């Protein structure tokens, strides 16, 4: 249990409020502040708990007198207040680090550019179905701190962890760390250096020892570079599309996955479709076996898992047109997987806040599968420049209502309307969940 008494928390989102509730539970003196407005639902929670908070500004005197400062992941490291805290030598930790000081349960930490949400949710499903006392959260659902503050204690916590949440980890030590893959994402926060972004995620491993396990993608180039240039005492187990000396799980030539569950499983039997989801399933299954879930339970659970919300979420069909909500695809690589998984002609809704995207890797899929592109964002020029002339129709709007209606008017029976933006959502929406909910709402109105 940490010895801190006075806690300052920066940021009043799910992460910051979760940390405040956890600190309050253990009778620490909490001061929370946010430079912006505190959302009503969080303000109500803070008021009900009697937690001291400030909206619209920070009281630097109170922050600089704290025993520890918990920084929410959305706050960049270069802002003057963060630099001032570090220069003063005040401990600065992430919410993940802060929460980890309050439990001795095993932690499965999952990160990567794509697939981490699916892998997190699937791992939690495999463990729950296997009889493990598990809680799932982190960057999805409830924050780690909130789980510890409000939910019954678990034996295992399965946490999705973003690169931002990896900042300011000090003693955090997962029992199992899974890194799915790397593609350019959030580079604006990492000096536009892929090396810095990759290193942030690999900080999950820095405290792991020989009793812990790192599950890695044996075919990911950046992962292999990091493994070549670093040494960690933890055990390392790979998965991939092919069998190699490093892979514990792989896909054979007959499209069966081998994951140490008695006999191989046909990819077609998995509830999650697509090659990328086969790899997510391998990583989750490896973690479940390491936590002693029975092979028969894993096999059954892989066939009955429901896809997570906003990630290749099927919304059914209207007049023969299928709708898929992939709002969580906030980078190009995630959209590549989405386009690759759809077999029917696509009306593609894309756009948002461009994070330095390179769309060239999508071109072959767009030319072969996409009938029309509906650009949805405040600034669509880059998408328009990239794909004009490569699809029959390309148009733009700044409204989800108009985007859905426009896409539906362009679709024929048998087509698929796919929301897979390849961009962040913050120009028109609060977050990717808000974007996905708006998409689903306007689809329902059809």
N, C-alpha and C positions, 0 to 999 in steps of 0.2 A: 504494500500500500504506500503511495507516495506521501512525502512529508510536507508538501506544499500546503499553505494556509490561505494565501491571498492569490486568486486566479484572475487574470485579465484575459478576455476572449475577444478576438477581433473577427467580426463577421457574424451576422445573425441569420444564416441559412440553416439547413438541416444539420450540417456539421457543427456549427458554433452553438446552436441551441441544444443539440445533443450533449455537447461537452459541458454546457452550463447546467443542464439537468443532472448530469452525473456528478459534477463537483458539488452541487447543492445537496444531492443525496447523501454525500459524505461530509456534510456540514462545513464545507470550505466557503470562504467569503468570495463571492463571485461578482465581477463587474464585466458586463458584456457591452460592446459598442459596435455600431455599424455606420460607416460613412454615408450610406444611403438609408432609405426608408425600411423599417422592419415590417415584413408582411403581417397581415392581421392574424393569421393562424398562429404564427410564432409569437407575436405580441401577447396573444391570449394565454399561451402556455407560460410565458415568462411572468405575466401578471399573476396567474393562478398559483404559480410556485413561489411568488414573492422574490423573484430574482431581479437584482438591480441592473437595468440596461439603459442604454442611451442610443437614440436614433438620430441620424443626420450628421454626426460628428463624433470625435474621440476626445476624451479627457486624458491628455498625455501625462499629466501628473499622476493620475491613478494608475495608468498603464505602467509607467516607469517605476512605480513603487510595488509592483506585483512580484510575487515569488517566481512566477512562471507566466508566460504569455502563450496562449493557444491560438494559432493562426489558421483561419479557414482557408481551404485550398484555392478559392477563387481570388485571393489577394496575391498579386505578384510580389516577388522577393525584392524588386528594385524600388518599391515605393519608399519615400523618405522615412516614414514611421518605422517600417520594418528594419531599415538600416540603422536607425537610431537605437532601437531595442538591441540589436546585435552588437553595436559599438559599446553599449552600456554593460554588456556581459550578462544580460538577463536571459535565463533559459527560454528559448523559443522552440515550441514543439508543434507538430501537427496534431489534429484531433485523433488520428489513428494511434500516434505515439502516446498521447495523453490517456486514451481509453485503455491501452494495453497494460498500463500500470495497475489496473484494477481487477485483473483476472489472471489466473494461472491455467486457464483452459487451453487446449490445443487450437492453433489458428491455421487455417488454410488461406493463404493470401494469393490472390489471382490478379494479374495485370497483363498488359499487352496492348497493342494498338487496336486490334479487332478480335472479337470472340470472347472477350473477358466477361461480359455480362451474361452471355449464354452459358459459358463454362461455369461461372459462379452459381447461377440458378440451377443448372443441371447437377452440379456437385452437391448442392444442398438437397436436391430431390433424391439423388442416389443414397445419400446418408440418411435422410429422414425415412425413406422407404426401407432402408436396411436396419432400422431400429436405433439409430444413433440420436442422442439428444443434441440437436444442432440448431443454431440460429444463423440466418443469412442476412447480410447487409453490407455496409460500407458505402461504396459509391452508388449502390442501388438500394432502393427501399429505405430502411432506417439506417442512420449512421451507427457506427460501432459503439460510440458513447451512448447513444439512445438505447441500443439493445441492452447494454449493461445497466443503464439507469432504470429501465421500465419493464424489461422482459425477464422471465424466470432464467436463472443461470443455466448455461449450456455446457456440455462437455467439449463441443467443437464449435468454433465460429468460422464460417466461410465468408470471406470478405473480398468483394471487388475493390481494387485499389487503383486509383488513377495516378498518372505521373505527378500531378500536383500534390496528391496526398502522400507521395513518397518523399516530398521535401520535408526536411526537419525531422526525420526519423533518427532516433539516438540509440535506444535499447530494444526497439521492436524486433521480435524474433519469431517468425512463423515456424511451425513444425513442417508444413509443406508450402512451398512457393511454386506457383505455376506462371510461366510467362508464355503467352500464346504465340505472339509474332510481333514484328515491328514494321510500320510504314510511317511515312511522314505525317505528323499530327502535332498540333499545338506548338509548332516550331517558333512561333512569335514569342513564346514564354522561355525559349531556350536559345536565344541569340541566333536563331535560324541555323543551329548546328544539330544535326541528327545525333552526333556523338553525345551531346549533353542530354538530349531527350532519352536516349537509350540508357545512359548512366543513371539517370534519375530512377527509372524503373528497376534497374539492377541493384539499387540500394536496399531492396527487400532482403537481399542475401547476406548483407554485411555482418550480421550477428549470428547467422546460422552455423551450427556445428555438425560434427560427424553423426549425430543422432537425427538430424533433419534431412529433408529430401527436397531437391530442386527438380521439378518436372519441366522439360524444355522441348521446344519444337526443333527437331534435329535438322530441319531444312531451312530454317530462318537464318539469313545471312548475318544479320547484326548479332543474333544470339551466339552464333559460332565465333564471330570476332571477339565478343566479350569473353567467351569460354577459353579462347586461345590466349587471351592477354591477361586473364585473371585466374587466381586459384582460390577456391573456397573449400573448406573442410567438409561441407555437406555432401551427401550422396547425390548423384545426378542420374536421372533417368529420362531418356528421350522418347518422343513419339514422332511419327512422320508417315508420309505416303508410301515409303519403301522400307523394307527391312535392311538395317545396317547393324554394325557392331554396337551402335549407340542406342538403338531403338528397342524399347521394351514392348511398344505397341506399334502396329503398322497395318497397311492395307495391302492385301495380296493381289495377284494378277486377276483374280476372279471377283474383285470388289467385295471381299470379305475383310472385316477388321479383326485383327488378332489382339486381344486385350487381356489374356490370361483369365478368361471366364469359361473354362472347360473346352469349348470349341468356338471357332470363328463365327462371327455374326455378319450376315449379309447387310450391306449398307442400306438396302431397300427396307429392311426391317426396323431401322432406326426411326423414331418419331421425328427427329430433326433431319431435314433433307439437305443434300449438297455435300461436296467434298470437304468444304471448310467445317461443316458441322460434324462430319465424321471425325475430324481431328479434335474438335472440341469434346466430342464424346469419348475419345481415347484418353485425353488428359483427365477428364472427370472420373472415368473408370479407374485409371491408375491411382488417383487420390483415394477413391472409395476402397479399393483393395488394400491400400496401405493402412487404412483405418479399419480393416477387418470386416468390411461388409461382405456378405456371402455372394459368391459368384452368381448363383441363381437369382438373387435379388437384383443384382446389377443388370443382368440380362433382361429381366422383366421391366425394370425401371427405365431402361433405354428405349423401350417400345411404347411407354405410356406417358412420357413427359410432354406437357403442353408448352408450346413455344412462348417465350417471354413477350410481354407487351412492348410494342414499338420496334421489335427486331424481327423482320420478315413475318409479321403478324398477319395472318390471313383474315380478311374481313368478309369473306364470302363473295357472292356475285350478284349483279343486278343486270337483268336482260342479257345474260350471257357474258358480261364483262366482269372479270375478277379484279378485286382490289386488295392490295398488299401494303401494309403500313410498316415501313422500314425507317421511321423517323430517326432512330438511333444511329443511322449511318451518317456520321458527321465528318467522315473523311473519304477520300477517293477509293482507298483499298476496300473499305466496307461496302461501298456501292458496287465495286467490281464483283464481290461475292454475291450481292443481291442480283445483279444482272445475269451473272453466270448461272444462278439457280433457277431462273425463270425460263421455261421452254416456249411459251407463247409470245406472239408479238407484243411489244411493250409501248405504252404511253408513259413516259418517264417524267415525273415531277421532281425537279432538282433546284438547288440554289440556297442561298443564305449568306452567312459571313464566310467569305473565302479566307482560308488560313494558309495562303501560299500554295494552293492546289496545282498539281500538274495533272491535267486530264488526259494526257496522251495514252496512258495505260488502259483507258476505257474505250478508246476509239474503235478497236476491232469489235468489241461487244456491241457498241452503239450502232455501228454500221450494219451489223448482222441481225440485231434483235429489235432495235428501237425504231418505231414508226414516227413518233413525234416527241419533242421535248417541250415541256411547259416549265419555264424558268420562274421560280418563286423567290423574290428577294427585293431588297431596296436597290441593289446594284447588280444587274444581271449581265453586264457587258462582257465579262470574261467568258461566261458560258455561251453567250450568243456568238462571240468571235470564234470560240473553239469548235462549235458544232454546226454552225450555219454551213449548208452545202453537204453535210454528211448525213442528214436526216431529211425526210420529205417535208416535215413541218417543224418549225421552232417558233415559239411565241413566249410572251412574258406577262407576268402579273405581279401585283404586290398584295394579293388577298388570297387566303386559302379557299374561301368560298368560290372565287372566280377560277382558281386553279383546278379545283375538283370539277366544276361545271365545264370548264374548257376541255379538260382531259376526257371527260365522259362524251362530249360532243365529237371528239376526234376518234373515239374508240369504236370498233366494230365487234360484233358478237365473236367470242373466242379470244379477244385481246385481254391483256393485263394492264391495269393502271397501277404503277409502282411509285410510291413516295419513297425515294431514297436520295436524300438531298446532297450528300457528299460535302456538306458545309455545316458549320455551326448555325444555331437557330436564333441568335440574340438580336438580329435586326428587326424581326417582326414578332418574335415569340419570347416567352420567359425562358424556355429551355426546350430540349427535344421532346420532353413529355407533353408540354403544352402544344407544340407543333403537331405531334401525333394525335392528341385528343381533338384538336381542331379538324384534322384530316378525317378522323372517324365521325365527328359530328356532321360534317358536310356530306360525307358519303351516306350517312343515315338519312339526310334530308332528301336525297335523290329518290 
